[in-house]
């Protein structure tokens, strides 16, 4: 793949968002098997932790990927430029297609480190981090994911500060840090962001993020606002077919069998590394909106292995056929 894959993308394009304890290697591979995001992002990884041998051993599974996921971008968080430079070198060695810097996460422990969305309040440090990452990236494209502001709309100051660093792509979650995900995303503000991009960094690709329900919805938002692509997070839960060009009718049985496949893959990859309970957050999305879904979810939450999940699904399907 070309060094800067972003330049090769057809527009509009659609990205799988980085979500901690969600977009692990198992989830990404299932998504890429049943539909095709144009760009895939890993869960975020601490740049500080990654560069230390013990931290690396604990975190390296966050950087597992296979060729089915390409182009695949590793996302880093932190607040120390030198550590980003070193972490970027590790990501290059791993064979990733790009590096993304998280400047939007609102989680309290991330904020305490002056990382994630806290960097919105320290634009000079944010710029230092971008330059250090680019130095370590060895020509691999560097992008940023952020929000429209910390407590209030800060688009006119914050976005130009990022664009001035000549980044390959900028993803803007159209809420402030303070708003979390508690209000509708402000898609009406994306045109302002596009205008700033056109003024300061015409080559930087702009990606909108927040409250995208379907690919048709994403295409409409792109057409309305003028951004280049859309990143989808929560809309993909329980729907590995999300990125398919043609909306296929997926039967309930097929959906549940893919859930079982997802669970087996998770168990295969992460036994002894991640708790099986992390997989269970997906069951609420897979088993939703059909007769008996609530009871099935209750049974799935009691499962302790992929075989338990498979048997629970078989029992459900058999009972439905009998009725």
Secondary structure per residue as TSV (DSSP state, phi and psi in degrees):
chain	resnum	aa	ss	phi	psi
A	1	X	-	360.0	146.6
A	2	X	-	-58.5	154.4
A	3	X	S	-56.9	-45.7
A	4	X	-	-108.9	89.4
A	5	X	G	-63.1	-27.5
A	6	X	G	-56.2	-34.5
A	7	X	G	-71.9	-15.8
A	8	X	G	-95.0	-8.9
A	9	X	-	-71.4	137.6
A	10	X	-	-77.0	148.1
A	11	X	S	-108.3	147.5
A	12	X	S	-74.3	158.7
A	13	X	E	-128.9	162.2
A	14	X	E	-134.2	130.9
A	15	X	E	-116.4	145.1
A	16	X	E	-86.3	121.2
A	17	X	-	-69.4	152.4
A	18	X	-	-78.7	125.8
A	19	X	-	-138.2	121.2
A	20	X	T	-64.9	137.1
A	21	X	T	60.1	19.4
A	22	X	T	-127.0	-59.3
A	23	X	S	-87.4	55.4
A	24	X	-	-76.9	179.2
A	25	X	H	-59.6	-37.3
A	26	X	H	-65.5	-48.1
A	27	X	H	-60.1	-46.4
A	28	X	H	-63.1	-40.7
A	29	X	H	-67.6	-36.8
A	30	X	H	-66.1	-43.9
A	31	X	H	-59.4	-46.2
A	32	X	H	-71.4	-22.7
A	33	X	H	-73.4	-39.2
A	34	X	H	-100.8	-14.5
A	35	X	S	-156.7	176.4
A	36	X	-	-129.0	92.3
A	37	X	-	-60.9	148.4
A	38	X	S	-76.1	-28.3
A	39	X	E	-142.9	139.5
A	40	X	E	-121.0	134.6
A	41	X	E	-113.0	143.0
A	42	X	E	-78.1	169.4
A	43	X	E	-59.0	154.5
A	44	X	E	-73.3	151.6
A	45	X	E	-129.8	141.0
A	46	X	E	-70.0	122.0
A	47	X	H	-63.6	-37.2
A	48	X	H	-62.4	-45.5
A	49	X	H	-70.6	-37.9
A	50	X	H	-63.0	-30.7
A	51	X	T	-85.8	-3.6
A	52	X	S	-104.3	139.8
A	53	X	H	-53.3	-45.2
A	54	X	H	-69.0	-41.0
A	55	X	H	-63.2	-40.7
A	56	X	H	-61.2	-42.8
A	57	X	H	-60.4	-37.9
A	58	X	H	-74.9	-27.6
A	59	X	H	-106.9	-10.1
A	60	X	G	-60.8	-25.9
A	61	X	G	-66.9	-21.2
A	62	X	G	-69.1	-17.6
A	63	X	G	-106.4	13.6
A	64	X	-	-72.9	137.4
A	65	X	-	-157.3	164.6
A	66	X	-	-127.5	174.7
A	67	X	G	-66.3	-19.0
A	68	X	G	-65.2	-19.1
A	69	X	G	-90.3	-8.4
A	70	X	-	-67.1	147.5
A	71	X	S	-72.2	134.0
A	72	X	E	-120.5	133.0
A	73	X	E	-115.4	130.5
A	74	X	E	-89.6	132.1
A	75	X	E	-104.4	133.9
A	76	X	E	-113.7	151.5
A	77	X	E	-133.9	159.8
A	78	X	-	154.8	-168.9
A	79	X	S	-144.9	10.9
A	80	X	-	-116.1	108.9
A	81	X	H	-52.6	-46.1
A	82	X	H	-59.5	-35.4
A	83	X	H	-71.2	-32.7
A	84	X	H	-64.5	-39.8
A	85	X	H	-59.8	-46.6
A	86	X	H	-68.6	-40.8
A	87	X	H	-65.4	-36.7
A	88	X	H	-61.4	-37.5
A	89	X	H	-64.6	-36.9
A	90	X	H	-64.5	-42.8
A	91	X	H	-65.2	-38.6
A	92	X	H	-59.4	-46.3
A	93	X	H	-63.1	-28.6
A	94	X	H	-74.6	-16.2
A	95	X	T	91.1	20.1
A	96	X	-	-68.7	162.7
A	97	X	S	-92.8	-16.0
A	98	X	E	-168.0	168.8
A	99	X	E	-127.7	132.0
A	100	X	E	-117.6	143.6
A	101	X	E	-109.3	125.1
A	102	X	E	-81.5	114.7
A	103	X	E	-126.7	35.2
A	104	X	-	-140.9	-10.7
A	105	X	-	-64.4	128.4
A	106	X	-	-93.2	-0.1
A	107	X	-	-62.0	138.5
A	108	X	H	-58.6	-44.4
A	109	X	H	-65.8	-31.3
A	110	X	H	-70.7	-40.7
A	111	X	H	-61.6	-38.3
A	112	X	H	-61.4	-25.5
A	113	X	T	-88.0	5.2
A	114	X	T	61.4	28.9
A	115	X	-	-110.4	-178.1
A	116	X	G	59.4	-133.5
A	117	X	G	-64.6	-21.0
A	118	X	G	-59.8	-25.2
A	119	X	G	-67.6	-17.5
A	120	X	G	-60.9	-29.4
A	121	X	G	-84.7	-6.8
A	122	X	-	-135.1	72.2
A	123	X	H	-63.7	-32.2
A	124	X	H	-65.7	-40.8
A	125	X	H	-65.0	-41.1
A	126	X	H	-57.9	-43.1
A	127	X	H	-65.9	-40.6
A	128	X	H	-59.8	-40.5
A	129	X	H	-64.2	-42.7
A	130	X	H	-61.5	-47.6
A	131	X	H	-63.4	-39.8
A	132	X	H	-66.1	-40.9
A	133	X	H	-63.4	-43.4
A	134	X	H	-62.1	-36.6
A	135	X	H	-64.0	-40.5
A	136	X	H	-79.2	-17.1
A	137	X	H	-78.8	-15.5
A	138	X	T	58.3	37.2
A	139	X	T	95.5	-12.2
A	140	X	-	-67.2	138.0
A	141	X	E	-67.3	140.5
A	142	X	E	-112.9	132.5
A	143	X	E	-127.9	171.5
A	144	X	E	-135.2	143.0
A	145	X	E	-118.3	128.5
A	146	X	E	-146.7	-167.9
A	147	X	E	-124.6	175.4
A	148	X	E	-78.2	-6.7
A	149	X	E	168.4	177.6
A	150	X	S	-91.7	-69.7
A	151	X	S	-100.7	-27.8
A	152	X	S	-137.7	171.4
A	153	X	-	-59.7	118.1
A	154	X	-	-125.8	27.6
A	155	X	H	-55.1	-44.9
A	156	X	H	-69.2	-23.0
A	157	X	H	-100.9	-45.0
A	158	X	H	-72.2	-46.3
A	159	X	H	-63.8	-45.4
A	160	X	H	-60.4	-33.7
A	161	X	H	-60.3	-37.1
A	162	X	H	-77.0	-45.1
A	163	X	H	-62.0	-28.8
A	164	X	T	-67.5	-11.7
A	165	X	T	-91.6	5.5
A	166	X	-	57.0	55.5
A	167	X	-	-87.5	155.7
A	168	X	S	-71.5	-38.4
A	169	X	E	-152.0	151.7
A	170	X	E	-132.5	119.6
A	171	X	E	-98.7	127.7
A	172	X	E	-116.7	112.8
A	173	X	E	-77.5	120.2
A	174	X	E	-84.8	49.7
A	175	X	E	-142.9	161.3
A	176	X	E	-81.7	166.6
A	177	X	T	-59.7	-42.2
A	178	X	T	-60.5	-36.0
A	179	X	T	-75.2	-14.9
A	180	X	T	50.3	-121.9
A	181	X	T	-123.1	28.9
A	182	X	S	-87.4	-10.2
A	183	X	S	-128.5	160.8
A	184	X	-	-61.1	142.8
A	185	X	-	-61.9	141.1
A	186	X	-	-88.1	69.3
A	187	X	G	-63.4	-21.8
A	188	X	G	-65.9	-15.2
A	189	X	G	-88.6	-11.6
A	190	X	H	-62.3	-32.3
A	191	X	H	-62.0	-33.6
A	192	X	H	-65.0	-40.7
A	193	X	H	-65.1	-42.2
A	194	X	H	-61.2	-42.9
A	195	X	H	-61.7	-39.5
A	196	X	H	-67.1	-40.7
A	197	X	H	-59.8	-45.3
A	198	X	H	-63.6	-26.3
A	199	X	H	-83.4	-41.6
A	200	X	H	-103.5	-29.0
A	201	X	-	-157.9	75.9
A	202	X	T	-62.4	-23.2
A	203	X	T	-84.7	-15.9
A	204	X	S	-71.7	126.0
A	205	X	E	-77.4	140.7
A	206	X	E	-111.3	130.9
A	207	X	E	-123.8	125.2
A	208	X	E	-90.9	151.4
A	209	X	E	-147.4	136.1
A	210	X	S	129.5	120.2
A	211	X	-	59.5	43.1
A	212	X	-	-99.0	117.8
A	213	X	-	-89.0	-35.5
A	214	X	S	-148.4	168.6
A	215	X	H	-64.0	-37.0
A	216	X	H	-60.6	-41.6
A	217	X	H	-62.0	-42.8
A	218	X	H	-61.5	-45.1
A	219	X	H	-62.6	-38.4
A	220	X	H	-65.4	-42.0
A	221	X	H	-64.2	-39.2
A	222	X	H	-64.9	-45.8
A	223	X	H	-62.7	-35.9
A	224	X	H	-75.6	-38.1
A	225	X	H	-101.2	-24.7
A	226	X	-	89.1	7.5
A	227	X	-	-73.2	169.0
A	228	X	S	-91.3	-27.4
A	229	X	E	-158.4	175.6
A	230	X	E	-133.0	141.8
A	231	X	E	-106.9	132.7
A	232	X	E	-117.3	130.4
A	233	X	S	-112.2	-90.4
A	234	X	G	-61.0	-27.0
A	235	X	G	-62.6	-17.4
A	236	X	G	-88.0	-15.2
A	237	X	T	-54.2	127.4
A	238	X	T	68.9	11.5
A	239	X	-	-140.6	74.0
A	240	X	T	-63.0	-11.3
A	241	X	T	-90.5	5.9
A	242	X	T	-53.1	-43.7
A	243	X	T	-86.6	4.0
A	244	X	-	-65.7	138.8
A	245	X	S	-63.8	-40.9
A	246	X	S	-103.3	126.0
A	247	X	-	-75.1	109.9
A	248	X	-	-94.2	148.7
A	249	X	-	-78.7	112.7
A	250	X	-	-101.8	123.6
A	251	X	-	-70.7	156.7
A	252	X	H	-59.4	-41.3
A	253	X	H	-61.1	-44.5
A	254	X	H	-63.1	-42.3
A	255	X	H	-59.8	-43.9
A	256	X	H	-69.9	-33.8
A	257	X	H	-70.9	-33.4
A	258	X	H	-69.0	-35.5
A	259	X	H	-58.8	-41.9
A	260	X	H	-65.5	-44.2
A	261	X	H	-58.8	-44.9
A	262	X	H	-57.6	-44.1
A	263	X	H	-65.3	-43.1
A	264	X	H	-61.6	-41.2
A	265	X	H	-66.5	-41.9
A	266	X	H	-58.1	-47.5
A	267	X	H	-63.3	-41.4
A	268	X	H	-61.4	-42.0
A	269	X	H	-80.6	-37.3
A	270	X	H	-116.6	3.4
A	271	X	T	-57.7	128.5
A	272	X	T	84.7	-3.6
A	273	X	T	-117.6	-53.4
A	274	X	S	-115.4	149.2
A	275	X	-	-67.7	138.8
A	276	X	G	-59.2	-27.6
A	277	X	G	-61.1	-26.3
A	278	X	G	-60.6	-34.2
A	279	X	G	-64.9	-27.4
A	280	X	G	-67.9	-21.3
A	281	X	G	-63.3	-22.8
A	282	X	G	-75.9	-23.6
A	283	X	H	-66.9	-30.2
A	284	X	H	-62.7	-31.0
A	285	X	H	-86.5	-40.0
A	286	X	H	-67.5	-43.2
A	287	X	S	-101.7	80.9
A	288	X	-	-152.4	137.4
A	289	X	S	82.3	26.1
A	290	X	S	-144.8	161.8
A	291	X	T	-58.5	129.3
A	292	X	T	83.9	5.1
A	293	X	H	-62.4	-41.6
A	294	X	H	-62.6	-44.7
A	295	X	H	-65.8	-39.7
A	296	X	H	-62.9	-44.3
A	297	X	H	-59.1	-42.1
A	298	X	H	-58.4	-42.6
A	299	X	H	-67.5	-39.8
A	300	X	H	-64.1	-34.9
A	301	X	H	-67.8	-17.9
A	302	X	T	-87.6	-8.3
A	303	X	-	-69.7	150.3
A	304	X	-	-123.3	0.2
A	305	X	S	-158.0	167.2
A	306	X	H	-63.7	-35.6
A	307	X	H	-64.6	-37.8
A	308	X	H	-60.7	-44.0
A	309	X	H	-64.0	-44.2
A	310	X	H	-60.1	-42.9
A	311	X	H	-67.9	-39.4
A	312	X	H	-61.0	-42.5
A	313	X	H	-66.3	-42.8
A	314	X	H	-61.0	-42.3
A	315	X	H	-62.4	-41.9
A	316	X	H	-64.0	-48.6
A	317	X	H	-62.7	-38.4
A	318	X	H	-65.1	-43.3
A	319	X	H	-65.0	-35.5
A	320	X	H	-67.1	-37.5
A	321	X	H	-69.5	-37.2
A	322	X	H	-64.5	-39.6
A	323	X	-	-78.1	360.0
